[in-house]
Amino acid sequence: MPFQENLKTKCPENLPRINGNTGRDLAEPLLIYQDIYTECAARHNALVDEINKREGI
């Protein structure tokens, strides 16, 4: 049985860089990281759950 396509999608490798030394320069990339992490962690956890479920059958 094939895996769902969204579970096979890789997380982005090109992450935004911190450009400067102010709080705003730090906050903008961190907000993007927060969104990326949430999406990728949920996808990764779903993939692990699916693999564990199939191995248990």
mmCIF file of the N, C-alpha and C atoms, coordinates in Angstrom:
data_MODEL
# 
_entry.id   MODEL 
# 
loop_
_atom_site.group_PDB 
_atom_site.id 
_atom_site.type_symbol 
_atom_site.label_atom_id 
_atom_site.label_alt_id 
_atom_site.label_comp_id 
_atom_site.label_asym_id 
_atom_site.label_entity_id 
_atom_site.label_seq_id 
_atom_site.pdbx_PDB_ins_code 
_atom_site.Cartn_x 
_atom_site.Cartn_y 
_atom_site.Cartn_z 
_atom_site.occupancy 
_atom_site.B_iso_or_equiv 
_atom_site.pdbx_formal_charge 
_atom_site.auth_seq_id 
_atom_site.auth_comp_id 
_atom_site.auth_asym_id 
_atom_site.auth_atom_id 
_atom_site.pdbx_PDB_model_num 
ATOM 1   N N  . MET A 1 1  ? 0.854  -1.177 0.000  1.00 0.00 ? 1  MET A N  1 
ATOM 2   C CA . MET A 1 1  ? 0.000  0.000  0.000  1.00 0.00 ? 1  MET A CA 1 
ATOM 3   C C  . MET A 1 1  ? 0.903  1.245  0.000  1.00 0.00 ? 1  MET A C  1 
ATOM 4   N N  . PRO A 1 2  ? 0.716  2.163  -0.943 1.00 0.00 ? 2  PRO A N  1 
ATOM 5   C CA . PRO A 1 2  ? 1.580  3.358  -1.016 1.00 0.00 ? 2  PRO A CA 1 
ATOM 6   C C  . PRO A 1 2  ? 1.253  4.368  0.085  1.00 0.00 ? 2  PRO A C  1 
ATOM 7   N N  . PHE A 1 3  ? 2.249  5.177  0.397  1.00 0.00 ? 3  PHE A N  1 
ATOM 8   C CA . PHE A 1 3  ? 2.057  6.247  1.375  1.00 0.00 ? 3  PHE A CA 1 
ATOM 9   C C  . PHE A 1 3  ? 1.371  7.435  0.719  1.00 0.00 ? 3  PHE A C  1 
ATOM 10  N N  . GLN A 1 4  ? 0.692  8.238  1.511  1.00 0.00 ? 4  GLN A N  1 
ATOM 11  C CA . GLN A 1 4  ? 0.061  9.449  1.000  1.00 0.00 ? 4  GLN A CA 1 
ATOM 12  C C  . GLN A 1 4  ? 1.148  10.400 0.494  1.00 0.00 ? 4  GLN A C  1 
ATOM 13  N N  . GLU A 1 5  ? 0.855  11.111 -0.577 1.00 0.00 ? 5  GLU A N  1 
ATOM 14  C CA . GLU A 1 5  ? 1.840  12.009 -1.174 1.00 0.00 ? 5  GLU A CA 1 
ATOM 15  C C  . GLU A 1 5  ? 2.293  13.099 -0.209 1.00 0.00 ? 5  GLU A C  1 
ATOM 16  N N  . ASN A 1 6  ? 1.372  13.644 0.606  1.00 0.00 ? 6  ASN A N  1 
ATOM 17  C CA . ASN A 1 6  ? 1.778  14.710 1.520  1.00 0.00 ? 6  ASN A CA 1 
ATOM 18  C C  . ASN A 1 6  ? 2.748  14.207 2.581  1.00 0.00 ? 6  ASN A C  1 
ATOM 19  N N  . LEU A 1 7  ? 2.739  12.904 2.874  1.00 0.00 ? 7  LEU A N  1 
ATOM 20  C CA . LEU A 1 7  ? 3.681  12.359 3.850  1.00 0.00 ? 7  LEU A CA 1 
ATOM 21  C C  . LEU A 1 7  ? 5.057  12.154 3.243  1.00 0.00 ? 7  LEU A C  1 
ATOM 22  N N  . LYS A 1 8  ? 5.152  12.178 1.924  1.00 0.00 ? 8  LYS A N  1 
ATOM 23  C CA . LYS A 1 8  ? 6.428  11.986 1.253  1.00 0.00 ? 8  LYS A CA 1 
ATOM 24  C C  . LYS A 1 8  ? 7.069  13.307 0.837  1.00 0.00 ? 8  LYS A C  1 
ATOM 25  N N  . THR A 1 9  ? 6.457  14.425 1.215  1.00 0.00 ? 9  THR A N  1 
ATOM 26  C CA . THR A 1 9  ? 6.972  15.747 0.867  1.00 0.00 ? 9  THR A CA 1 
ATOM 27  C C  . THR A 1 9  ? 8.055  16.156 1.853  1.00 0.00 ? 9  THR A C  1 
ATOM 28  N N  . LYS A 1 10 ? 9.206  16.553 1.328  1.00 0.00 ? 10 LYS A N  1 
ATOM 29  C CA . LYS A 1 10 ? 10.303 16.973 2.193  1.00 0.00 ? 10 LYS A CA 1 
ATOM 30  C C  . LYS A 1 10 ? 10.071 18.390 2.707  1.00 0.00 ? 10 LYS A C  1 
ATOM 31  N N  . CYS A 1 11 ? 10.646 18.678 3.841  1.00 0.00 ? 11 CYS A N  1 
ATOM 32  C CA . CYS A 1 11 ? 10.610 20.027 4.395  1.00 0.00 ? 11 CYS A CA 1 
ATOM 33  C C  . CYS A 1 11 ? 11.609 20.900 3.639  1.00 0.00 ? 11 CYS A C  1 
ATOM 34  N N  . PRO A 1 12 ? 11.382 22.220 3.605  1.00 0.00 ? 12 PRO A N  1 
ATOM 35  C CA . PRO A 1 12 ? 12.286 23.104 2.878  1.00 0.00 ? 12 PRO A CA 1 
ATOM 36  C C  . PRO A 1 12 ? 13.699 23.058 3.454  1.00 0.00 ? 12 PRO A C  1 
ATOM 37  N N  . GLU A 1 13 ? 14.677 23.110 2.572  1.00 0.00 ? 13 GLU A N  1 
ATOM 38  C CA . GLU A 1 13 ? 16.065 23.127 3.010  1.00 0.00 ? 13 GLU A CA 1 
ATOM 39  C C  . GLU A 1 13 ? 16.645 24.534 3.008  1.00 0.00 ? 13 GLU A C  1 
ATOM 40  N N  . ASN A 1 14 ? 16.042 25.422 2.243  1.00 0.00 ? 14 ASN A N  1 
ATOM 41  C CA . ASN A 1 14 ? 16.508 26.803 2.182  1.00 0.00 ? 14 ASN A CA 1 
ATOM 42  C C  . ASN A 1 14 ? 15.720 27.640 3.173  1.00 0.00 ? 14 ASN A C  1 
ATOM 43  N N  . LEU A 1 15 ? 16.296 27.839 4.321  1.00 0.00 ? 15 LEU A N  1 
ATOM 44  C CA . LEU A 1 15 ? 15.626 28.600 5.370  1.00 0.00 ? 15 LEU A CA 1 
ATOM 45  C C  . LEU A 1 15 ? 16.090 30.051 5.333  1.00 0.00 ? 15 LEU A C  1 
ATOM 46  N N  . PRO A 1 16 ? 15.230 30.973 5.763  1.00 0.00 ? 16 PRO A N  1 
ATOM 47  C CA . PRO A 1 16 ? 15.614 32.388 5.769  1.00 0.00 ? 16 PRO A CA 1 
ATOM 48  C C  . PRO A 1 16 ? 16.761 32.645 6.742  1.00 0.00 ? 16 PRO A C  1 
ATOM 49  N N  . ARG A 1 17 ? 17.605 33.574 6.368  1.00 0.00 ? 17 ARG A N  1 
ATOM 50  C CA . ARG A 1 17 ? 18.757 33.946 7.188  1.00 0.00 ? 17 ARG A CA 1 
ATOM 51  C C  . ARG A 1 17 ? 18.442 35.183 8.013  1.00 0.00 ? 17 ARG A C  1 
ATOM 52  N N  . ILE A 1 18 ? 19.171 35.332 9.092  1.00 0.00 ? 18 ILE A N  1 
ATOM 53  C CA . ILE A 1 18 ? 19.060 36.533 9.924  1.00 0.00 ? 18 ILE A CA 1 
ATOM 54  C C  . ILE A 1 18 ? 19.937 37.603 9.292  1.00 0.00 ? 18 ILE A C  1 
ATOM 55  N N  . ASN A 1 19 ? 19.320 38.708 8.922  1.00 0.00 ? 19 ASN A N  1 
ATOM 56  C CA . ASN A 1 19 ? 20.039 39.792 8.242  1.00 0.00 ? 19 ASN A CA 1 
ATOM 57  C C  . ASN A 1 19 ? 20.064 41.035 9.112  1.00 0.00 ? 19 ASN A C  1 
ATOM 58  N N  . GLY A 1 20 ? 20.952 41.069 10.046 1.00 0.00 ? 20 GLY A N  1 
ATOM 59  C CA . GLY A 1 20 ? 21.070 42.233 10.903 1.00 0.00 ? 20 GLY A CA 1 
ATOM 60  C C  . GLY A 1 20 ? 21.213 41.832 12.351 1.00 0.00 ? 20 GLY A C  1 
ATOM 61  N N  . ASN A 1 21 ? 21.218 42.839 13.207 1.00 0.00 ? 21 ASN A N  1 
ATOM 62  C CA . ASN A 1 21 ? 21.413 42.554 14.624 1.00 0.00 ? 21 ASN A CA 1 
ATOM 63  C C  . ASN A 1 21 ? 20.364 43.215 15.513 1.00 0.00 ? 21 ASN A C  1 
ATOM 64  N N  . THR A 1 22 ? 19.194 43.476 14.933 1.00 0.00 ? 22 THR A N  1 
ATOM 65  C CA . THR A 1 22 ? 18.119 44.048 15.739 1.00 0.00 ? 22 THR A CA 1 
ATOM 66  C C  . THR A 1 22 ? 17.114 42.958 16.094 1.00 0.00 ? 22 THR A C  1 
ATOM 67  N N  . GLY A 1 23 ? 16.250 43.261 17.000 1.00 0.00 ? 23 GLY A N  1 
ATOM 68  C CA . GLY A 1 23 ? 15.213 42.308 17.382 1.00 0.00 ? 23 GLY A CA 1 
ATOM 69  C C  . GLY A 1 23 ? 14.297 41.971 16.224 1.00 0.00 ? 23 GLY A C  1 
ATOM 70  N N  . ARG A 1 24 ? 13.999 42.964 15.397 1.00 0.00 ? 24 ARG A N  1 
ATOM 71  C CA . ARG A 1 24 ? 13.139 42.731 14.234 1.00 0.00 ? 24 ARG A CA 1 
ATOM 72  C C  . ARG A 1 24 ? 13.823 41.807 13.225 1.00 0.00 ? 24 ARG A C  1 
ATOM 73  N N  . ASP A 1 25 ? 15.142 42.007 13.030 1.00 0.00 ? 25 ASP A N  1 
ATOM 74  C CA . ASP A 1 25 ? 15.899 41.144 12.120 1.00 0.00 ? 25 ASP A CA 1 
ATOM 75  C C  . ASP A 1 25 ? 15.862 39.697 12.588 1.00 0.00 ? 25 ASP A C  1 
ATOM 76  N N  . LEU A 1 26 ? 15.822 39.484 13.866 1.00 0.00 ? 26 LEU A N  1 
ATOM 77  C CA . LEU A 1 26 ? 15.766 38.142 14.435 1.00 0.00 ? 26 LEU A CA 1 
ATOM 78  C C  . LEU A 1 26 ? 14.334 37.592 14.419 1.00 0.00 ? 26 LEU A C  1 
ATOM 79  N N  . ALA A 1 27 ? 13.356 38.441 14.711 1.00 0.00 ? 27 ALA A N  1 
ATOM 80  C CA . ALA A 1 27 ? 11.971 37.991 14.844 1.00 0.00 ? 27 ALA A CA 1 
ATOM 81  C C  . ALA A 1 27 ? 11.371 37.505 13.522 1.00 0.00 ? 27 ALA A C  1 
ATOM 82  N N  . GLU A 1 28 ? 11.658 38.190 12.421 1.00 0.00 ? 28 GLU A N  1 
ATOM 83  C CA . GLU A 1 28 ? 11.050 37.820 11.142 1.00 0.00 ? 28 GLU A CA 1 
ATOM 84  C C  . GLU A 1 28 ? 11.407 36.396 10.716 1.00 0.00 ? 28 GLU A C  1 
ATOM 85  N N  . PRO A 1 29 ? 12.701 36.009 10.685 1.00 0.00 ? 29 PRO A N  1 
ATOM 86  C CA . PRO A 1 29 ? 13.008 34.615 10.334 1.00 0.00 ? 29 PRO A CA 1 
ATOM 87  C C  . PRO A 1 29 ? 12.457 33.621 11.351 1.00 0.00 ? 29 PRO A C  1 
ATOM 88  N N  . LEU A 1 30 ? 12.441 33.971 12.619 1.00 0.00 ? 30 LEU A N  1 
ATOM 89  C CA . LEU A 1 30 ? 11.934 33.041 13.630 1.00 0.00 ? 30 LEU A CA 1 
ATOM 90  C C  . LEU A 1 30 ? 10.446 32.758 13.444 1.00 0.00 ? 30 LEU A C  1 
ATOM 91  N N  . LEU A 1 31 ? 9.681  33.738 13.026 1.00 0.00 ? 31 LEU A N  1 
ATOM 92  C CA . LEU A 1 31 ? 8.260  33.503 12.760 1.00 0.00 ? 31 LEU A CA 1 
ATOM 93  C C  . LEU A 1 31 ? 8.090  32.561 11.574 1.00 0.00 ? 31 LEU A C  1 
ATOM 94  N N  . ILE A 1 32 ? 8.940  32.703 10.571 1.00 0.00 ? 32 ILE A N  1 
ATOM 95  C CA . ILE A 1 32 ? 8.892  31.793 9.423  1.00 0.00 ? 32 ILE A CA 1 
ATOM 96  C C  . ILE A 1 32 ? 9.294  30.395 9.869  1.00 0.00 ? 32 ILE A C  1 
ATOM 97  N N  . TYR A 1 33 ? 10.352 30.285 10.684 1.00 0.00 ? 33 TYR A N  1 
ATOM 98  C CA . TYR A 1 33 ? 10.796 28.983 11.204 1.00 0.00 ? 33 TYR A CA 1 
ATOM 99  C C  . TYR A 1 33 ? 9.671  28.308 11.979 1.00 0.00 ? 33 TYR A C  1 
ATOM 100 N N  . GLN A 1 34 ? 8.929  29.088 12.752 1.00 0.00 ? 34 GLN A N  1 
ATOM 101 C CA . GLN A 1 34 ? 7.829  28.549 13.546 1.00 0.00 ? 34 GLN A CA 1 
ATOM 102 C C  . GLN A 1 34 ? 6.781  27.900 12.645 1.00 0.00 ? 34 GLN A C  1 
ATOM 103 N N  . ASP A 1 35 ? 6.432  28.556 11.556 1.00 0.00 ? 35 ASP A N  1 
ATOM 104 C CA . ASP A 1 35 ? 5.447  27.996 10.622 1.00 0.00 ? 35 ASP A CA 1 
ATOM 105 C C  . ASP A 1 35 ? 5.983  26.749 9.940  1.00 0.00 ? 35 ASP A C  1 
ATOM 106 N N  . ILE A 1 36 ? 7.237  26.796 9.512  1.00 0.00 ? 36 ILE A N  1 
ATOM 107 C CA . ILE A 1 36 ? 7.847  25.657 8.839  1.00 0.00 ? 36 ILE A CA 1 
ATOM 108 C C  . ILE A 1 36 ? 7.928  24.472 9.790  1.00 0.00 ? 36 ILE A C  1 
ATOM 109 N N  . TYR A 1 37 ? 8.364  24.708 11.028 1.00 0.00 ? 37 TYR A N  1 
ATOM 110 C CA . TYR A 1 37 ? 8.508  23.624 11.993 1.00 0.00 ? 37 TYR A CA 1 
ATOM 111 C C  . TYR A 1 37 ? 7.181  22.941 12.268 1.00 0.00 ? 37 TYR A C  1 
ATOM 112 N N  . THR A 1 38 ? 6.142  23.726 12.474 1.00 0.00 ? 38 THR A N  1 
ATOM 113 C CA . THR A 1 38 ? 4.825  23.166 12.784 1.00 0.00 ? 38 THR A CA 1 
ATOM 114 C C  . THR A 1 38 ? 4.344  22.250 11.662 1.00 0.00 ? 38 THR A C  1 
ATOM 115 N N  . GLU A 1 39 ? 4.471  22.718 10.426 1.00 0.00 ? 39 GLU A N  1 
ATOM 116 C CA . GLU A 1 39 ? 4.020  21.927 9.277  1.00 0.00 ? 39 GLU A CA 1 
ATOM 117 C C  . GLU A 1 39 ? 4.867  20.666 9.105  1.00 0.00 ? 39 GLU A C  1 
ATOM 118 N N  . CYS A 1 40 ? 6.179  20.811 9.189  1.00 0.00 ? 40 CYS A N  1 
ATOM 119 C CA . CYS A 1 40 ? 7.065  19.659 8.976  1.00 0.00 ? 40 CYS A CA 1 
ATOM 120 C C  . CYS A 1 40 ? 6.976  18.650 10.126 1.00 0.00 ? 40 CYS A C  1 
ATOM 121 N N  . ALA A 1 41 ? 6.854  19.125 11.347 1.00 0.00 ? 41 ALA A N  1 
ATOM 122 C CA . ALA A 1 41 ? 6.748  18.211 12.486 1.00 0.00 ? 41 ALA A CA 1 
ATOM 123 C C  . ALA A 1 41 ? 5.463  17.401 12.408 1.00 0.00 ? 41 ALA A C  1 
ATOM 124 N N  . ALA A 1 42 ? 4.368  18.044 12.024 1.00 0.00 ? 42 ALA A N  1 
ATOM 125 C CA . ALA A 1 42 ? 3.098  17.321 11.897 1.00 0.00 ? 42 ALA A CA 1 
ATOM 126 C C  . ALA A 1 42 ? 3.193  16.267 10.807 1.00 0.00 ? 42 ALA A C  1 
ATOM 127 N N  . ARG A 1 43 ? 3.800  16.622 9.685  1.00 0.00 ? 43 ARG A N  1 
ATOM 128 C CA . ARG A 1 43 ? 3.955  15.672 8.581  1.00 0.00 ? 43 ARG A CA 1 
ATOM 129 C C  . ARG A 1 43 ? 4.864  14.516 8.990  1.00 0.00 ? 43 ARG A C  1 
ATOM 130 N N  . HIS A 1 44 ? 5.960  14.825 9.645  1.00 0.00 ? 44 HIS A N  1 
ATOM 131 C CA . HIS A 1 44 ? 6.902  13.790 10.074 1.00 0.00 ? 44 HIS A CA 1 
ATOM 132 C C  . HIS A 1 44 ? 6.245  12.848 11.079 1.00 0.00 ? 44 HIS A C  1 
ATOM 133 N N  . ASN A 1 45 ? 5.530  13.402 12.040 1.00 0.00 ? 45 ASN A N  1 
ATOM 134 C CA . ASN A 1 45 ? 4.862  12.568 13.040 1.00 0.00 ? 45 ASN A CA 1 
ATOM 135 C C  . ASN A 1 45 ? 3.804  11.671 12.405 1.00 0.00 ? 45 ASN A C  1 
ATOM 136 N N  . ALA A 1 46 ? 3.069  12.195 11.424 1.00 0.00 ? 46 ALA A N  1 
ATOM 137 C CA . ALA A 1 46 ? 2.065  11.383 10.733 1.00 0.00 ? 46 ALA A CA 1 
ATOM 138 C C  . ALA A 1 46 ? 2.728  10.247 9.962  1.00 0.00 ? 46 ALA A C  1 
ATOM 139 N N  . LEU A 1 47 ? 3.879  10.527 9.352  1.00 0.00 ? 47 LEU A N  1 
ATOM 140 C CA . LEU A 1 47 ? 4.597  9.489  8.617  1.00 0.00 ? 47 LEU A CA 1 
ATOM 141 C C  . LEU A 1 47 ? 5.092  8.404  9.561  1.00 0.00 ? 47 LEU A C  1 
ATOM 142 N N  . VAL A 1 48 ? 5.651  8.795  10.695 1.00 0.00 ? 48 VAL A N  1 
ATOM 143 C CA . VAL A 1 48 ? 6.123  7.814  11.678 1.00 0.00 ? 48 VAL A CA 1 
ATOM 144 C C  . VAL A 1 48 ? 4.958  6.974  12.192 1.00 0.00 ? 48 VAL A C  1 
ATOM 145 N N  . ASP A 1 49 ? 3.834  7.614  12.482 1.00 0.00 ? 49 ASP A N  1 
ATOM 146 C CA . ASP A 1 49 ? 2.660  6.868  12.943 1.00 0.00 ? 49 ASP A CA 1 
ATOM 147 C C  . ASP A 1 49 ? 2.191  5.858  11.888 1.00 0.00 ? 49 ASP A C  1 
ATOM 148 N N  . GLU A 1 50 ? 2.173  6.289  10.622 1.00 0.00 ? 50 GLU A N  1 
ATOM 149 C CA . GLU A 1 50 ? 1.741  5.402  9.546  1.00 0.00 ? 50 GLU A CA 1 
ATOM 150 C C  . GLU A 1 50 ? 2.696  4.216  9.380  1.00 0.00 ? 50 GLU A C  1 
ATOM 151 N N  . ILE A 1 51 ? 3.980  4.469  9.440  1.00 0.00 ? 51 ILE A N  1 
ATOM 152 C CA . ILE A 1 51 ? 4.965  3.382  9.328  1.00 0.00 ? 51 ILE A CA 1 
ATOM 153 C C  . ILE A 1 51 ? 4.809  2.412  10.490 1.00 0.00 ? 51 ILE A C  1 
ATOM 154 N N  . ASN A 1 52 ? 4.687  2.942  11.706 1.00 0.00 ? 52 ASN A N  1 
ATOM 155 C CA . ASN A 1 52 ? 4.521  2.076  12.879 1.00 0.00 ? 52 ASN A CA 1 
ATOM 156 C C  . ASN A 1 52 ? 3.246  1.251  12.782 1.00 0.00 ? 52 ASN A C  1 
ATOM 157 N N  . LYS A 1 53 ? 2.162  1.859  12.270 1.00 0.00 ? 53 LYS A N  1 
ATOM 158 C CA . LYS A 1 53 ? 0.899  1.145  12.104 1.00 0.00 ? 53 LYS A CA 1 
ATOM 159 C C  . LYS A 1 53 ? 1.057  -0.011 11.109 1.00 0.00 ? 53 LYS A C  1 
ATOM 160 N N  . ARG A 1 54 ? 1.729  0.259  10.002 1.00 0.00 ? 54 ARG A N  1 
ATOM 161 C CA . ARG A 1 54 ? 1.919  -0.787 8.985  1.00 0.00 ? 54 ARG A CA 1 
ATOM 162 C C  . ARG A 1 54 ? 2.851  -1.878 9.467  1.00 0.00 ? 54 ARG A C  1 
ATOM 163 N N  . GLU A 1 55 ? 3.850  -1.542 10.246 1.00 0.00 ? 55 GLU A N  1 
ATOM 164 C CA . GLU A 1 55 ? 4.761  -2.566 10.773 1.00 0.00 ? 55 GLU A CA 1 
ATOM 165 C C  . GLU A 1 55 ? 4.060  -3.432 11.811 1.00 0.00 ? 55 GLU A C  1 
ATOM 166 N N  . GLY A 1 56 ? 3.033  -2.895 12.475 1.00 0.00 ? 56 GLY A N  1 
ATOM 167 C CA . GLY A 1 56 ? 2.298  -3.628 13.482 1.00 0.00 ? 56 GLY A CA 1 
ATOM 168 C C  . GLY A 1 56 ? 1.288  -4.596 12.911 1.00 0.00 ? 56 GLY A C  1 
ATOM 169 N N  . ILE A 1 57 ? 0.986  -4.470 11.635 1.00 0.00 ? 57 ILE A N  1 
ATOM 170 C CA . ILE A 1 57 ? -0.018 -5.340 11.003 1.00 0.00 ? 57 ILE A CA 1 
ATOM 171 C C  . ILE A 1 57 ? 0.580  -6.699 10.734 1.00 0.00 ? 57 ILE A C  1 
# 
